Amino acid sequence: MQDITKKEEKRDSLNLETEMAACETEDREVSGLKGVIGECKKMKEIFKLVNCVSGSDSTVLINGETGTGKGLIAKAIHQMSKRNEKPFIAINCGAIPENLLESELFGHTKGAFTGAVSSKTGKFEAADGGTIFLDEIGDMSPDLQVKILKVLEEKIIEPVGSNKNVKVNVRILAATHRDLEEEVQKGNFREDLFYRLYVIPIKLPPLRERSHDILLLAEQFLDDFNEKNNMNITGLSESAKGILMKHAWHGNVRELSNLMERLVVLKGEGEIRIDDLPRKLRKNKIPQFIPNAEFSEEGINLNTAVSEFEKKLIYQSLEKTNWVKNQAAKLLNVKRTTLVEKIKRYELQKCA
C-alpha cells in the first residue's frame, strides 16, 4: 500500500510540475479571474495556477478556511476550461445528510428506498461532459469516499437501487476547509482517495494574510451592492478604512462581503464612517495620539522623542481603560507582560 501511495504521490507531483512548466511559457494576464479579485502576491500566484490548470482535465483540490472563495475558484476553473459550455454542478457534501447524499450524487431508481416514487438523475450524471464541484469533501463518510474513488478510477457510477453501471465524463473539482493529510493520519479520510484528489492542490489564504486586498475587495463590494440596491454610498472614510484593515476577518471574504452589504442597505448614501461600523469593529479602534513634532534650530533627540511619545501613548491607553492592563494591552496590540514592563520603566501611576 505504501509503495502504491508513493508512486501516486510522485506521479501527482510530476503532473503539477508539468502544468507549471507549461504555464511558464505563456504570457497571460493573471491579476484576477471572473468573480475573484486580488493584488497580493499569494492571490496572483493562485490566478497563475488557475490559468495553467483550467485547460486540462486534472483533478483539483482547493483548500482554505470557510469564506475564502473556494467555490468561486472552482467556478472560474470551469468557465476557463474546454468544458465551459457543459454543466457546472456544485454540491456541498457537508450540508446534506449522509443517507441522502449518495442519492444526490449518483441518483436512484424507482422504489430504491421508502419515498423513491420515481427514478432520479444524480449530480454526476447531470454534470456529464462538464464539471462537478464536491465542496467540503472532507466531511464525506468513509462509505461514500470509496464510491467517489471508484468514479475517479473508472469513470462510472451506480445509482442507488440499480445493478447497472453508468459511464460518466466529468471533471472533478473538490474543496475542503479541513487538513486532509491530518484527517488521513487520524483515519477519517481514505489515503488512496486523498492522493487521487491531490493532483493539483490550490491553497487559498485567509483574508488576514491578504491585507493589501481588504480595501480593494471592500470597494468592489460597495460598488456591487450600490448597483444591486440602487443606493449611493460614495466610499469609506480614512478612519473606517483603518478599522477594516485592523479587523481579524475570521469569516474571511464572505464576512467582508456581508458587512459591506449591510452598510450599503442601512446607510443608503454618503460616506461610510467609523460610527456606521458595527460595535465589535469599533472596539478595535486605537485612539490617535500622534503629536505634531516641533523642531528647534538644534533639531530634536529622536530617542528621547520616541520614548516620550511611547510614554504618552501608554498612559492614555491606561486612562481610556480605567487602568485595566489587559484591556490597555489589547488597545496597543502588545502582550500584557510587555505593557507591565513599560509601565515600570516609565514609572507610570494612576492619578488620584
FENQUITA-V963473 format. One record per backbone hydrogen bond with DSSP energy under -1.0 kcal/mol. CO is the residue of the C=O (numbers start at 0). NH is the residue of the N-H. If there is no record, write none. Layout:
co->CO nh->NH
co->CO nh->NH
//
This chain:
co->0 nh->4
co->1 nh->5
co->2 nh->6
co->3 nh->7
co->4 nh->8
co->5 nh->9
co->6 nh->10
co->7 nh->11
co->8 nh->12
co->9 nh->13
co->10 nh->14
co->11 nh->15
co->12 nh->16
co->13 nh->17
co->14 nh->18
co->15 nh->19
co->16 nh->20
co->17 nh->21
co->18 nh->22
co->19 nh->23
co->22 nh->25
co->32 nh->35
co->35 nh->32
co->39 nh->43
co->40 nh->44
co->41 nh->45
co->42 nh->46
co->43 nh->47
co->44 nh->48
co->45 nh->49
co->46 nh->50
co->47 nh->51
co->48 nh->52
co->49 nh->53
co->52 nh->55
co->58 nh->199
co->59 nh->173
co->60 nh->201
co->61 nh->175
co->62 nh->203
co->64 nh->67
co->66 nh->253
co->68 nh->72
co->69 nh->73
co->70 nh->74
co->71 nh->75
co->72 nh->76
co->73 nh->77
co->74 nh->78
co->75 nh->79
co->77 nh->80
co->80 nh->83
co->82 nh->85
co->86 nh->130
co->88 nh->132
co->90 nh->134
co->91 nh->94
co->96 nh->99
co->96 nh->100
co->99 nh->103
co->100 nh->104
co->101 nh->105
co->102 nh->106
co->103 nh->122
co->104 nh->123
co->106 nh->159
co->107 nh->119
co->108 nh->111
co->112 nh->115
co->114 nh->116
co->115 nh->110
co->119 nh->107
co->121 nh->125
co->122 nh->126
co->124 nh->127
co->126 nh->129
co->129 nh->170
co->130 nh->88
co->131 nh->172
co->132 nh->90
co->132 nh->134
co->133 nh->174
co->134 nh->92
co->135 nh->138
co->136 nh->139
co->140 nh->144
co->141 nh->145
co->142 nh->146
co->143 nh->147
co->144 nh->148
co->145 nh->149
co->146 nh->150
co->147 nh->151
co->148 nh->152
co->149 nh->153
co->150 nh->154
co->154 nh->167
co->156 nh->165
co->158 nh->161
co->159 nh->108
co->165 nh->156
co->168 nh->128
co->170 nh->131
co->171 nh->59
co->172 nh->133
co->173 nh->61
co->174 nh->136
co->175 nh->63
co->177 nh->179
co->178 nh->182
co->179 nh->183
co->180 nh->184
co->181 nh->185
co->182 nh->187
co->182 nh->188
co->189 nh->193
co->190 nh->194
co->191 nh->195
co->192 nh->196
co->193 nh->197
co->196 nh->198
co->199 nh->60
co->201 nh->62
co->205 nh->208
co->206 nh->209
co->209 nh->212
co->212 nh->216
co->213 nh->217
co->214 nh->218
co->215 nh->219
co->216 nh->220
co->217 nh->221
co->218 nh->222
co->219 nh->223
co->220 nh->224
co->221 nh->225
co->222 nh->226
co->223 nh->227
co->224 nh->228
co->225 nh->230
co->231 nh->269
co->234 nh->271
co->236 nh->240
co->237 nh->241
co->238 nh->242
co->239 nh->243
co->240 nh->244
co->241 nh->245
co->242 nh->246
co->248 nh->251
co->250 nh->254
co->251 nh->255
co->252 nh->256
co->253 nh->257
co->254 nh->258
co->255 nh->259
co->256 nh->260
co->257 nh->261
co->258 nh->262
co->259 nh->263
co->260 nh->264
co->261 nh->265
co->262 nh->266
co->263 nh->267
co->266 nh->268
co->267 nh->231
co->269 nh->233
co->271 nh->236
co->272 nh->275
co->273 nh->276
co->277 nh->280
co->277 nh->281
co->278 nh->282
co->280 nh->283
co->281 nh->284
co->295 nh->298
co->300 nh->304
co->301 nh->305
co->302 nh->306
co->303 nh->307
co->304 nh->308
co->305 nh->309
co->306 nh->310
co->307 nh->311
co->308 nh->312
co->309 nh->313
co->310 nh->314
co->311 nh->315
co->312 nh->316
co->313 nh->317
co->314 nh->318
co->315 nh->319
co->316 nh->320
co->317 nh->322
co->318 nh->321
co->320 nh->323
co->323 nh->327
co->324 nh->328
co->325 nh->329
co->326 nh->330
co->327 nh->331
co->328 nh->333
co->334 nh->338
co->335 nh->339
co->336 nh->340
co->337 nh->341
co->338 nh->342
co->339 nh->343
co->340 nh->344
co->341 nh->345
co->342 nh->347
//
